Amino acid sequence: MTAARDLKELSEAEALRRLASVPFGRVVFTLHALPAVRPVNHVVADGRVVIRTNPGTVLSKEVAPAAAVVAFEADDLDPYERVGWSVIVTGIARPVTDQEEAERFKKLLQPWVQGGMDQVISIQPEIVNGFELVPLDDAS
């Protein structure tokens, strides 16, 4: 049996560092007044979470047209050892309209799926929550 675990809160800086260390996460947004979730690959750049999408997709229609409140979650959990971490960022998602900035982000973020993925969306974190699941003797 695996030993007991505890949750250790991460600082905002550490949470964002860990978020930047993984290639994909989940964006949570509102669709028809209900929560919706989509897995996406991402990068953390300039303190923002950046994703790409195809124009005409649900993300493009619901998140990109104007500022939208979203959450973004990513984690690295080991179900066998019962250790790992999770980070949730809540903030404002906006389309990146500056062409130079959009091109820079496109070079940093290669889509995992086929298609144009020409729309770049950045999420400015307003609330950052992160925790690490650790063995009790490492929780200090």
N, CA and C of each residue as an Amber inpcrd file, in Angstrom:
protein
   420
   0.8350000  -1.1850000   0.0000000   0.0000000   0.0000000   0.0000000
   0.8800000   1.2490000   0.0000000   0.5010000   2.2570000  -0.7750000
   1.2540000   3.4920000  -0.8600000   1.0330000   4.3280000   0.3940000
   2.0920000   4.9690000   0.8600000   2.0140000   5.8160000   2.0500000
   1.0860000   7.0010000   1.8050000   0.6230000   7.5970000   2.8980000
  -0.2820000   8.7480000   2.8280000   0.3920000   9.9220000   2.1220000
  -0.4200000  10.7600000   1.5480000   0.0560000  11.9320000   0.8120000
  -0.5400000  13.1940000   1.4190000   0.0680000  14.3060000   1.0810000
  -0.4150000  15.6090000   1.5180000  -0.3490000  16.5610000   0.3290000
  -1.1580000  17.6170000   0.3740000  -1.1190000  18.6430000  -0.6660000
  -0.2600000  19.8000000  -0.1920000   0.7030000  20.1540000  -1.0060000
   1.5910000  21.2780000  -0.7270000   1.2540000  22.3670000  -1.7360000
   0.9470000  23.5490000  -1.2540000   0.6190000  24.6600000  -2.1500000
   1.8810000  25.1720000  -2.8250000   1.7700000  25.4700000  -4.1150000
   2.8830000  26.0160000  -4.8800000   2.7780000  27.5350000  -4.9380000
   3.9160000  28.2100000  -4.9540000   3.9000000  29.6600000  -5.1670000
   3.4310000  29.9370000  -6.5920000   3.0160000  31.1500000  -6.8550000
   2.5750000  31.5070000  -8.2040000   3.7030000  31.3070000  -9.2120000
   4.9060000  31.7200000  -8.8600000   6.0410000  31.5750000  -9.7750000
   6.3220000  30.0980000 -10.0610000   6.2950000  29.2660000  -9.0220000
   6.5480000  27.8350000  -9.2150000   5.4240000  27.1930000 -10.0180000
   4.1900000  27.6040000  -9.7580000   3.0560000  27.0580000 -10.5110000
   3.1910000  27.3740000 -11.9970000   3.5380000  28.6100000 -12.3200000
   3.6960000  28.9780000 -13.7350000   4.8960000  28.2680000 -14.3630000
   5.9640000  28.0550000 -13.5750000   7.1210000  27.3200000 -14.0900000
   6.7250000  25.8870000 -14.4490000   5.9410000  25.2690000 -13.5740000
   5.5080000  23.8910000 -13.8580000   4.5500000  23.8480000 -15.0390000
   3.6580000  24.8260000 -15.1200000   2.7450000  24.8950000 -16.2560000
   3.5290000  24.9700000 -17.5630000   4.6140000  25.7280000 -17.5480000
   5.4470000  25.8620000 -18.7480000   6.2160000  24.5880000 -19.0720000
   6.3200000  23.6710000 -18.1080000   7.1280000  22.4690000 -18.3030000
   6.3960000  21.3300000 -19.0060000   5.0920000  21.4730000 -19.2080000
   4.3240000  20.4250000 -19.8800000   3.7560000  20.9630000 -21.1910000
   3.5540000  20.0950000 -22.1790000   3.1560000  20.5730000 -23.4990000
   1.6510000  20.7310000 -23.7260000   0.8160000  20.1990000 -22.8320000
  -0.6160000  20.3170000 -23.0780000  -1.3770000  20.4960000 -21.7710000
  -2.5840000  21.0020000 -21.9190000  -3.4680000  21.2150000 -20.7780000
  -4.8970000  21.2700000 -21.2740000  -5.7690000  21.8410000 -20.4670000
  -7.1850000  21.9240000 -20.7990000  -7.6720000  23.3490000 -20.5880000
  -8.3330000  23.8910000 -21.5990000  -8.9330000  25.2130000 -21.4510000
 -10.4110000  25.0120000 -21.1260000 -10.8810000  25.7340000 -20.1150000
 -12.2690000  25.6500000 -19.6570000 -12.9320000  26.9870000 -19.9850000
 -14.0460000  26.9300000 -20.6750000 -14.7390000  28.1310000 -21.1130000
 -16.2360000  27.8910000 -21.0290000 -17.0090000  28.9030000 -21.3430000
 -18.4580000  28.7960000 -21.2830000 -19.0170000  28.5640000 -22.6850000
 -19.8830000  27.5540000 -22.7920000 -20.5470000  27.2290000 -24.0490000
 -22.0320000  27.0490000 -23.7490000 -22.8620000  27.9180000 -24.2920000
 -24.3050000  27.8810000 -24.0300000 -24.5870000  27.9250000 -22.5290000
 -23.8720000  28.7960000 -21.8270000 -24.0230000  29.0290000 -20.3920000
 -23.6190000  27.8460000 -19.5230000 -22.8910000  26.8960000 -20.1000000
 -22.4080000  25.7360000 -19.3520000 -20.8990000  25.6210000 -19.5170000
 -20.2190000  25.0030000 -18.5480000 -18.7720000  24.8340000 -18.6930000
 -18.4360000  23.8310000 -19.7940000 -17.4160000  24.1530000 -20.5640000
 -16.9210000  23.2640000 -21.6170000 -15.4040000  23.1700000 -21.4720000
 -14.8410000  22.0430000 -21.8490000 -13.4100000  21.8000000 -21.7030000
 -12.8550000  21.2730000 -23.0220000 -11.6960000  21.7930000 -23.4100000
 -11.0190000  21.2900000 -24.5990000  -9.5460000  21.0860000 -24.2760000
  -8.9900000  19.9320000 -24.6450000  -7.5410000  19.7460000 -24.4900000
  -6.8200000  20.5190000 -25.5920000  -5.7250000  21.1590000 -25.2250000
  -4.9420000  21.9370000 -26.1870000  -3.4660000  21.8630000 -25.8160000
  -2.6050000  22.0240000 -26.8030000  -1.2100000  22.2300000 -26.4640000
  -0.9940000  23.7170000 -26.2640000   0.0450000  24.0610000 -25.5140000
   0.2250000  25.4500000 -25.1160000   1.6940000  25.7550000 -24.8720000
   1.9850000  27.0230000 -24.7420000   3.2630000  27.4990000 -24.2210000
   2.9440000  28.5980000 -23.2140000   3.8860000  28.8210000 -22.3180000
   3.8010000  29.9640000 -21.4130000   4.8540000  30.9530000 -21.9020000
   4.4100000  32.1430000 -22.2660000   5.3130000  33.1650000 -22.8060000
   4.8710000  34.5260000 -22.2990000   5.8280000  35.3080000 -21.8840000
   5.5410000  36.6630000 -21.3850000   4.5290000  36.6360000 -20.2430000
   4.5660000  35.5780000 -19.4400000   3.6500000  35.4660000 -18.3120000
   2.2320000  35.0690000 -18.6750000   2.0100000  34.7350000 -19.9360000
   0.6730000  34.3580000 -20.4110000   0.6880000  32.9300000 -20.9250000
  -0.4740000  32.2940000 -20.8690000  -0.6640000  30.9830000 -21.4900000
  -1.1300000  31.2550000 -22.9120000  -0.4660000  30.6400000 -23.8880000
  -0.7840000  30.8910000 -25.2970000  -1.2080000  29.5830000 -25.9470000
  -2.3300000  29.6440000 -26.6650000  -2.8350000  28.4950000 -27.4140000
  -3.1220000  28.9430000 -28.8480000  -3.2910000  27.9610000 -29.7220000
  -3.6850000  28.2440000 -31.1050000  -4.9300000  27.4460000 -31.4270000
  -5.7350000  27.9880000 -32.3250000  -6.9440000  27.2950000 -32.7480000
  -7.2480000  27.6440000 -34.1990000  -8.1160000  26.8500000 -34.7920000
  -8.6010000  27.1230000 -36.1390000  -9.7400000  28.1290000 -36.0730000
  -9.7350000  29.1230000 -36.9360000 -10.9130000  29.9840000 -37.0220000
 -12.1380000  29.1280000 -37.3640000 -13.2460000  29.4020000 -36.7280000
 -14.4720000  28.6420000 -36.9720000 -14.7100000  27.5260000 -35.9770000
 -13.7210000  27.1860000 -35.1360000 -13.9230000  26.1560000 -34.1270000
 -14.6540000  26.7500000 -32.9240000 -15.0950000  25.8720000 -32.0330000
 -15.8100000  26.3510000 -30.8520000 -14.9250000  27.2730000 -30.0170000
 -13.6480000  26.9720000 -29.9030000 -12.7570000  27.8680000 -29.1570000
 -12.6690000  29.2310000 -29.8180000 -12.5680000  29.2270000 -31.1250000
 -12.4950000  30.4860000 -31.8490000 -13.7760000  31.3010000 -31.6880000
 -14.9050000  30.6270000 -31.7340000 -16.1960000  31.3210000 -31.6330000
 -16.5100000  31.7820000 -30.2180000 -16.1810000  30.9720000 -29.2150000
 -16.5930000  31.2750000 -27.8480000 -15.5410000  32.0440000 -27.0480000
 -14.2730000  31.8770000 -27.3800000 -13.2160000  32.4800000 -26.5780000
 -12.5630000  33.6570000 -27.2870000 -12.2890000  33.5320000 -28.5600000
 -11.4620000  34.5040000 -29.2570000 -12.1260000  35.8120000 -29.6860000
 -13.4270000  35.8860000 -29.9240000 -13.9630000  37.1330000 -30.4730000
 -13.7190000  38.3580000 -29.5940000 -13.7150000  38.1900000 -28.3110000
 -13.4830000  39.3020000 -27.3860000 -12.9120000  38.7080000 -26.1110000
 -12.7200000  39.5290000 -25.1340000 -12.2020000  39.0430000 -23.8590000
 -13.2040000  38.0670000 -23.2360000 -12.7080000  36.9080000 -22.8260000
 -13.5500000  35.8950000 -22.2040000 -12.8450000  35.3700000 -20.9610000
 -13.5990000  35.1630000 -19.9000000 -13.0370000  34.5660000 -18.6950000
 -12.9430000  33.0650000 -18.9190000 -11.7420000  32.5240000 -18.6960000
 -11.4960000  31.0950000 -18.8840000 -10.6460000  30.5810000 -17.7290000
 -10.5500000  29.2810000 -17.6540000  -9.5790000  28.6370000 -16.7750000
  -8.7120000  27.7560000 -17.6560000  -7.4920000  27.5530000 -17.2090000
  -6.5780000  26.6570000 -17.9190000  -5.9400000  25.7690000 -16.8730000
  -5.9460000  24.4540000 -17.1250000  -5.4270000  23.5030000 -16.1480000
  -4.4640000  22.5540000 -16.8350000  -3.3730000  22.2760000 -16.1550000
  -2.4330000  21.2600000 -16.6110000  -1.8760000  20.5680000 -15.3790000
  -1.4100000  19.3430000 -15.5830000  -0.8900000  18.5990000 -14.4460000
   0.1340000  17.5830000 -14.9020000   0.7950000  17.0170000 -13.9370000
   1.7180000  15.9120000 -14.1520000   1.5540000  15.0140000 -12.9310000
   0.7190000  13.9980000 -13.0670000   0.3710000  13.1280000 -11.9470000
   0.7800000  11.6940000 -12.2340000   1.2820000  11.0230000 -11.2210000
   1.6460000   9.6210000 -11.3140000   0.6130000   8.8240000 -10.5240000
  -0.2940000   8.1170000 -11.1920000  -1.3610000   7.4190000 -10.4760000
  -0.8740000   6.2230000  -9.6600000   0.3050000   5.7260000  -9.9660000
   0.8260000   4.5720000  -9.2320000   1.5330000   5.0030000  -7.9480000
   2.3450000   6.0320000  -8.0460000   3.0530000   6.5320000  -6.8620000
   2.2110000   7.5440000  -6.0750000   1.1360000   8.0160000  -6.7140000
   0.2420000   9.0160000  -6.1170000   0.9850000  10.2950000  -5.7350000
   1.7900000  10.7720000  -6.6420000   2.4970000  12.0360000  -6.4860000
   2.3320000  12.8320000  -7.7680000   2.6340000  14.1020000  -7.6980000
   2.5630000  14.9520000  -8.8770000   2.0490000  16.3240000  -8.5160000
   1.6370000  17.0490000  -9.5290000   1.1880000  18.4130000  -9.3060000
   0.0760000  18.7700000 -10.2850000  -0.6260000  19.8510000  -9.9490000
  -1.6770000  20.3960000 -10.8050000  -1.6810000  21.9090000 -10.6640000
  -1.8930000  22.5990000 -11.7670000  -1.9450000  24.0590000 -11.7760000
  -3.2120000  24.4930000 -12.5020000  -3.9070000  25.4530000 -11.9100000
  -5.0990000  26.0330000 -12.5280000  -4.9140000  27.5410000 -12.5970000
  -5.0300000  28.0720000 -13.7960000  -4.9290000  29.5110000 -14.0350000
  -6.3080000  29.9930000 -14.4510000  -6.7880000  31.0290000 -13.8230000
  -8.0330000  31.6650000 -14.2290000  -7.6880000  33.0670000 -14.7060000
  -8.2300000  33.4460000 -15.8590000  -7.8850000  34.7560000 -16.3840000
  -8.6980000  35.1100000 -17.6060000  -8.2320000  36.1290000 -18.2640000
  -8.9130000  36.6710000 -19.4400000  -8.2060000  36.1890000 -20.7010000
  -8.9800000  35.5480000 -21.5800000  -8.4650000  35.1010000 -22.8810000
  -8.8140000  36.1420000 -23.9300000  -7.8220000  36.4680000 -24.7290000
  -8.0220000  37.4380000 -25.8070000  -7.2940000  36.9600000 -27.0580000
  -7.8310000  37.3040000 -28.2140000  -7.0790000  36.9960000 -29.4350000
  -5.8340000  37.8790000 -29.4950000  -4.7620000  37.3410000 -30.0180000
  -3.5520000  38.1340000 -30.2270000  -3.7160000  38.8080000 -31.5800000
  -3.8630000  40.1200000 -31.5730000  -4.1440000  40.8500000 -32.8110000
  -2.9040000  41.4930000 -33.4220000  -1.8710000  41.6850000 -32.6290000
  -0.6310000  42.2280000 -33.1600000   0.0370000  41.1530000 -34.0110000
   0.2320000  41.4270000 -35.2940000   0.7290000  40.4210000 -36.2380000
   2.1240000  39.9150000 -35.8770000   3.0200000  40.8120000 -35.4590000
   4.3690000  40.3900000 -35.0910000   4.3420000  39.4630000 -33.8860000
   3.5500000  39.8390000 -32.8950000   3.4300000  39.0120000 -31.6980000
   2.8120000  37.6560000 -32.0380000   1.7760000  37.6590000 -32.8700000
   1.1240000  36.4120000 -33.2810000   2.1080000  35.5080000 -34.0190000
   2.9060000  36.0630000 -34.9010000   3.8910000  35.2600000 -35.6390000
   4.9450000  34.6860000 -34.7010000   5.3590000  35.4630000 -33.7080000
   6.3380000  34.9680000 -32.7290000   5.7600000  33.7860000 -31.9510000
   4.4950000  33.9150000 -31.5270000   3.8550000  32.8200000 -30.7960000
   3.6610000  31.5940000 -31.6870000   3.3360000  31.8020000 -32.9530000
   3.1580000  30.6760000 -33.8740000   4.4500000  29.8820000 -34.0270000
   5.5880000  30.5760000 -33.9850000   6.8770000  29.8770000 -34.0720000
   7.1590000  29.0900000 -32.7960000   6.7000000  29.5950000 -31.6610000
   6.9170000  28.9220000 -30.3740000   5.9950000  27.7270000 -30.1670000
   4.8320000  27.7690000 -30.7990000   3.7820000  26.7960000 -30.5050000
   3.3460000  26.0660000 -31.7660000   3.8250000  24.8570000 -31.9350000
   3.4590000  24.0470000 -33.0930000   2.2310000  23.2060000 -32.7530000
   1.1600000  23.3160000 -33.5360000  -0.0630000  22.5420000 -33.2650000
   0.1670000  21.0390000 -33.3410000  -0.5890000  20.3330000 -32.5580000
  -0.5450000  18.8720000 -32.5830000  -1.5170000  18.3090000 -33.6180000
  -2.4760000  19.1130000 -34.0380000  -3.4830000  18.6410000 -34.9870000
  -3.2950000  19.3540000 -36.3180000  -3.7920000  18.7140000 -37.3580000
  -3.6930000  19.2540000 -38.7010000  -4.6900000  20.3920000 -38.8760000
  -4.3470000  21.3250000 -39.7030000  -5.2610000  22.4230000 -39.9990000
  -4.5420000  23.7540000 -39.8620000  -5.2500000  24.8120000 -40.1740000
  -4.6760000  26.1460000 -40.1840000  -4.1460000  26.6230000 -38.8430000
  -4.9150000  26.4290000 -37.7980000  -4.5330000  26.8760000 -36.4580000
  -3.9440000  28.2820000 -36.5050000  -4.5730000  29.1540000 -37.2730000
  -4.0470000  30.4920000 -37.5010000  -4.4420000  31.4970000 -36.4230000
  -5.3540000  31.1210000 -35.5630000  -5.7850000  32.0310000 -34.5060000
  -4.9410000  31.7820000 -33.2590000  -4.3580000  32.8500000 -32.7260000
  -3.5600000  32.7720000 -31.5090000  -4.3440000  33.4530000 -30.3960000
  -4.4640000  32.7520000 -29.2730000  -5.1990000  33.2620000 -28.1190000
  -4.2540000  33.2700000 -26.9280000  -4.2440000  34.3750000 -26.1920000
  -3.4290000  34.4140000 -24.9820000  -4.3400000  34.5580000 -23.7740000
  -3.9460000  33.9080000 -22.6930000  -4.6850000  33.9610000 -21.4420000
  -3.8030000  34.6810000 -20.4280000  -4.2800000  35.8100000 -19.9530000
  -3.5620000  36.5740000 -18.9390000  -4.0090000  36.0880000 -17.5670000
  -3.1250000  35.4360000 -16.8160000  -3.5260000  34.9120000 -15.5120000
  -3.9260000  36.0160000 -14.5350000  -5.0530000  35.8400000 -13.9000000
  -5.5030000  36.7210000 -12.8220000  -5.4130000  35.9840000 -11.4900000
  -5.7230000  34.6980000 -11.5140000  -5.6380000  33.8340000 -10.3320000
  -4.8270000  32.6060000 -10.7350000  -3.8050000  32.2870000  -9.9430000
  -2.9730000  31.1160000 -10.2080000  -2.9870000  30.2450000  -8.9570000
  -3.4740000  29.0190000  -9.1050000  -3.4790000  28.0500000  -8.0100000
  -2.6890000  26.8350000  -8.4430000  -1.7920000  26.3950000  -7.5820000
  -1.0290000  25.1990000  -7.8710000  -0.8110000  24.4080000  -6.6060000
  -0.8140000  23.0980000  -6.7630000  -0.5180000  22.2520000  -5.6170000
   0.2770000  21.0450000  -6.0730000   0.9970000  20.4940000  -5.1110000
   1.7780000  19.2950000  -5.3560000   1.3470000  18.2310000  -4.3630000
   1.1320000  17.0420000  -4.8600000   0.8030000  15.8980000  -4.0180000
   2.1230000  15.2340000  -3.6400000   2.4340000  15.2250000  -2.3270000
   3.7280000  14.7470000  -1.8550000   3.5490000  13.7470000  -0.7190000
   4.5410000  12.8620000  -0.5150000   4.4950000  12.0110000   0.6720000
   4.4860000  12.8840000   1.9270000   3.8150000  12.4270000   2.9750000
   3.6930000  13.2210000   4.1990000   5.0360000  13.7050000   4.7320000
   6.0680000  12.8970000   4.6530000   7.3570000  13.3110000   5.1850000
   8.0520000  14.3670000   4.3210000   7.5400000  14.6330000   3.0960000
   8.1000000  15.6820000   2.2250000   7.2460000  16.9430000   2.2320000
   6.1910000  16.9990000   3.0190000   5.2150000  18.0900000   2.9520000
   5.6880000  19.3750000   3.5980000   6.8140000  19.3880000   4.2570000
   7.2490000  20.5960000   4.9560000   7.7600000  21.6620000   4.0320000
